[in-house]
Amino acid sequence: VDMCASPGGKTTYIAALMKNSGVLIANDVSKSRLKSLIGNIHRLGVRNTVVTNYDGRDLGSHIHGFDRVLLDAPCSGMGVISRDASIKMNKGPEDVRKCSHLQKELILSAIDLIDPNSKSGGILVYST
């Protein structure tokens, strides 16, 4: 499962590593971003991927029991202030707090998606 998949770079790479076998779930909460995700999946000839449009925090109520989960969580953008000073004007402490809270909720959901009895023991890759 790729919980926050759009625009699909990591999803299509994972599909290539899987040699288009098995099942890969590519999820994104943003319906408008699904267009680029689906476009990249088709453009690169990926055939083993199912695209879903759920809030990652609620994904476990729809699907569960996966060997591997990728969560590239949304970030505050504060790490690129040196390249884009306008972030200082557009983001404040409340934005960082909300983003941190969202990341915590997403990682807890990601943990719940993993099958603890899988052959690999269940793997979660988390990044921001």
Number of C-alpha atoms within 10 A of each C-alpha: 26 23 28 24 27 23 18 22 12 16 26 26 14 18 22 16 10 13 12 16 13 10 14 23 19 25 26 23 18 14 12 10 15 21 13 13 22 18 12 18 24 12 10 12 12 21 17 17 21 14 17 16 17 18 15 22 18 13 20 17 12 8 11 16 15 23 18 20 23 21 22 18 20 14 15 17 15 14 10 11 11 10 8 11 11 11 16 12 7 8 13 12 8 9 14 15 12 12 17 16 11 16 21 14 14 24 21 11 20 28 19 17 24 21 18 15 11 13 8 10 12 17 17 17 12 14 11 10
